[in-house]
Structures are given as structure tokens and as C-alpha cells.
């Protein structure tokens, strides 16, 4: 439209807010309420599309992670059977330092039999275990110790059964009872001393 806008004012009309703009030659009435409503509708559509995209992405990510977890469980020698595993356990299934797992029933039978057994009680999410395991497991192997591993993240009842207060904890059993234990990230030298004194006798 040609012409110079001179002035305007807002008035409340029966059908909603109107913006009246007076030009040199014409008077133009804008329906402010209608424009605002259309703007809101457009914004709502954009938000809906954005939320939809986010939902699709999260759903896709969930299925990818679930597929990878299933593959990890199937591809590795899974000692846990058909138990639904925590993510921390799944992440360690193919780690050489976390093999030689022992299940609760198996450990009970082993202890009750009176045979000597050394058990490393740990949790995959325990930061102290994560720093201890890389040197403790090779140390046990160097000492020809068949150190079993009990995953307390998966078998929470065993905390109370074996009176474990914190992880990592190594316990040596003989004749159906506990001989001794060492608790915490004690360093390689202290674990060697423990093995020499109670396991390699």
C-alpha cells in the first residue's frame, strides 16, 4: 500500500482487539487477535515437531543400546545365565580382568565343602574396584591363585551373607570358615603380603 503511516490506536471491539492504522489515503484495520492466534498455532506446531524429533531420537538410541547389550551378552561367555544384567556388568563381560566369576550357590557349596577358596568381592560401579582390579587380578595369577570373583552389583544379598562392608574386599576361606580378609585399595605390596600369609601357606 502506498501512503505514509501517520498514527494509530488500539481499540477493543466486539470481535476482539483491532489495530486501526490511518494512512494518508486509506484506513486499514488489522485483526490483532487473529494474527496472534495464528502465531501461537505456528509456534505450537514447531514445538510439537521438535518434541516429536526428540522422542524419535531417544527411541532410536534406546533400541541401539539395547541391541548392543544383547549382542554383548550373547557374544561373550556369559556366566550369569539368563539373569537381566546391570549396565556396569554388561560393559565388563569381555574384560579379561572380570572373568572367573562365581555364583552365590556355587560359592556357598565351595565354602561349605571346606576346600580353600579366595574370593574377590567387588562391584562394577565401584571406583576403588576399578583402580584395584587391574593390578590385583594379574598379581593373583602370578601367585597361581584361582581367585574367584563375586559381583555384588548383581548379587546384593551377598553383602550381608559374607558381611561385606565395602568394596573391594578379598576373603580367604578354609575348612568352611573365613580365615582372613583385606579391604580396600591397599596397593600391590599389601595384597602380596596377604597372599603370602594366608593363601600361599
C-alpha positions as CSV (number, residue, x, y, z in Angstrom):
1,X,0.0,0.0,0.0
2,X,1.3,3.5,-0.9
3,X,1.0,6.2,1.6
4,X,2.6,7.3,4.8
5,X,1.5,5.9,8.2
6,X,0.6,8.8,10.3
7,X,-0.8,7.4,13.6
8,X,-2.6,4.5,15.1
9,X,-4.5,3.5,18.2
10,X,-5.7,0.2,19.7
11,X,-9.4,-0.3,20.5
12,X,-11.4,-3.2,21.9
13,X,-14.1,-4.3,19.5
14,X,-16.8,-6.8,19.9
15,X,-14.9,-9.4,17.9
16,X,-11.6,-8.9,19.6
17,X,-8.7,-6.4,19.5
18,X,-8.3,-4.3,16.3
19,X,-5.4,-2.2,15.3
20,X,-6.5,0.8,13.3
21,X,-3.8,2.4,11.1
22,X,-4.6,5.6,9.4
23,X,-2.7,6.3,6.2
24,X,-2.9,9.4,4.0
25,X,-5.5,7.8,1.7
26,X,-6.8,4.8,3.4
27,X,-7.7,3.4,6.8
28,X,-6.5,-0.2,7.3
29,X,-7.9,-2.4,10.2
30,X,-5.7,-5.3,11.3
31,X,-7.2,-8.1,13.4
32,X,-4.6,-8.3,16.1
33,X,-6.2,-11.2,17.9
34,X,-6.4,-13.3,14.7
35,X,-2.7,-12.6,13.9
36,X,-1.7,-13.5,17.5
37,X,-3.7,-16.8,17.4
38,X,-2.1,-17.8,14.1
39,X,1.3,-17.0,15.5
40,X,0.6,-19.2,18.6
41,X,-0.6,-22.0,16.3
42,X,2.5,-21.9,14.2
43,X,4.7,-21.9,17.3
44,X,2.8,-24.8,18.8
45,X,3.3,-26.8,15.6
46,X,7.0,-26.1,15.6
47,X,7.3,-27.2,19.2
48,X,5.3,-30.4,18.5
49,X,7.6,-31.2,15.6
50,X,10.7,-30.6,17.8
51,X,9.4,-32.8,20.6
52,X,8.5,-35.5,18.1
53,X,12.0,-35.5,16.7
54,X,13.5,-35.7,20.2
55,X,11.2,-38.7,21.1
56,X,12.2,-40.5,17.9
57,X,15.9,-39.9,18.6
58,X,15.7,-41.2,22.1
59,X,13.7,-44.2,21.0
60,X,16.3,-44.9,18.3
61,X,19.1,-44.6,20.9
62,X,17.3,-46.9,23.3
63,X,17.0,-49.6,20.6
64,X,20.6,-49.2,19.5
65,X,21.9,-49.5,23.1
66,X,19.5,-52.5,23.8
67,X,20.7,-54.2,20.7
68,X,24.4,-53.7,21.6
69,X,23.8,-55.0,25.1
70,X,22.0,-58.1,23.8
71,X,24.9,-58.7,21.4
72,X,27.4,-58.3,24.2
73,X,25.6,-60.8,26.4
74,X,25.2,-63.3,23.5
75,X,28.7,-63.0,22.1
76,X,30.6,-63.4,25.4
77,X,30.9,-66.3,27.7
78,X,28.1,-65.1,30.0
79,X,28.4,-66.8,33.4
80,X,25.2,-65.1,34.7
81,X,22.8,-67.3,32.5
82,X,19.5,-65.6,31.7
83,X,19.7,-63.0,34.5
84,X,18.9,-59.5,33.5
85,X,22.2,-57.7,34.0
86,X,23.1,-54.2,35.1
87,X,24.8,-52.0,32.5
88,X,28.1,-52.0,34.5
89,X,28.2,-55.8,34.4
90,X,27.5,-55.8,30.7
91,X,30.3,-53.4,30.0
92,X,32.8,-55.8,31.7
93,X,31.7,-59.1,30.2
94,X,34.6,-59.2,27.7
95,X,37.2,-57.7,30.1
96,X,39.8,-60.4,30.9
97,X,40.1,-59.0,34.5
98,X,36.5,-59.8,35.2
99,X,36.4,-63.5,34.2
100,X,36.4,-66.4,36.6
101,X,33.1,-65.3,38.2
102,X,31.4,-67.4,40.9
103,X,27.7,-67.5,41.5
104,X,26.2,-67.4,45.0
105,X,25.1,-71.1,45.1
106,X,28.4,-72.2,43.8
107,X,30.3,-70.2,46.4
108,X,28.2,-71.5,49.2
109,X,28.9,-75.1,48.2
110,X,32.6,-74.3,47.8
111,X,32.9,-72.8,51.3
112,X,30.7,-75.5,52.9
113,X,32.9,-78.2,51.4
114,X,35.8,-77.0,53.4
115,X,38.0,-76.5,50.3
116,X,40.2,-73.4,50.3
117,X,38.8,-70.6,48.2
118,X,39.9,-67.0,47.7
119,X,37.1,-64.6,46.7
120,X,37.3,-61.1,45.3
121,X,34.1,-59.2,46.3
122,X,33.6,-56.2,44.0
123,X,31.1,-54.0,42.2
124,X,31.5,-52.9,38.6
125,X,30.4,-49.4,39.6
126,X,32.9,-49.1,42.5
127,X,35.7,-46.6,41.6
128,X,38.1,-48.3,44.1
129,X,37.4,-51.7,42.5
130,X,38.1,-50.1,39.1
131,X,41.5,-49.0,40.3
132,X,42.3,-52.2,42.2
133,X,41.3,-54.8,39.7
134,X,43.9,-54.1,37.0
135,X,46.8,-54.9,39.3
136,X,45.1,-57.3,41.7
137,X,44.0,-59.9,39.2
138,X,47.4,-60.2,37.4
139,X,49.0,-60.4,40.9
140,X,46.7,-63.3,41.9
141,X,47.6,-65.1,38.6
142,X,51.3,-64.6,39.1
143,X,50.8,-66.3,42.5
144,X,48.9,-69.2,40.9
145,X,45.8,-68.3,42.9
146,X,42.5,-69.2,41.5
147,X,40.8,-66.1,42.8
148,X,37.1,-66.2,42.3
149,X,35.1,-63.0,41.7
150,X,31.7,-62.2,43.3
151,X,29.8,-59.4,41.6
152,X,27.9,-57.6,44.4
153,X,26.1,-55.3,42.0
154,X,24.3,-58.4,40.6
155,X,24.0,-60.3,43.9
156,X,23.2,-57.8,46.5
157,X,22.2,-60.3,49.2
158,X,25.8,-61.5,49.4
159,X,26.8,-58.2,51.1
160,X,25.0,-59.5,54.2
161,X,25.8,-63.2,53.8
162,X,29.6,-62.5,53.9
163,X,29.4,-59.4,56.0
164,X,31.0,-57.2,53.3
165,X,31.0,-53.5,54.4
166,X,32.7,-52.0,51.4
167,X,34.4,-53.0,48.1
168,X,36.9,-54.1,47.1
169,X,37.2,-56.9,49.7
170,X,39.3,-60.1,49.3
171,X,38.3,-63.0,51.6
172,X,40.1,-66.3,52.0
173,X,38.1,-69.3,53.3
174,X,39.3,-72.7,54.6
175,X,37.6,-75.5,56.4
176,X,34.2,-73.9,55.9
177,X,35.1,-70.6,57.6
178,X,36.8,-67.3,56.9
179,X,40.5,-67.2,57.6
180,X,41.2,-63.6,56.8
181,X,40.2,-60.6,54.6
182,X,41.7,-57.5,53.2
183,X,39.6,-54.5,52.5
184,X,40.1,-51.5,50.2
185,X,42.6,-50.4,47.5
186,X,45.6,-51.5,49.6
187,X,48.2,-51.5,46.9
188,X,50.1,-54.4,45.3
189,X,52.5,-54.9,48.2
190,X,49.9,-55.3,50.8
191,X,47.9,-57.8,48.7
192,X,51.1,-59.8,48.1
193,X,51.6,-59.9,51.9
194,X,48.0,-61.1,52.3
195,X,48.5,-63.8,49.7
196,X,51.8,-64.9,51.3
197,X,50.4,-65.0,54.8
198,X,47.0,-66.6,54.3
199,X,46.7,-68.1,50.8
200,X,50.2,-69.4,49.8
201,X,50.9,-71.1,53.1
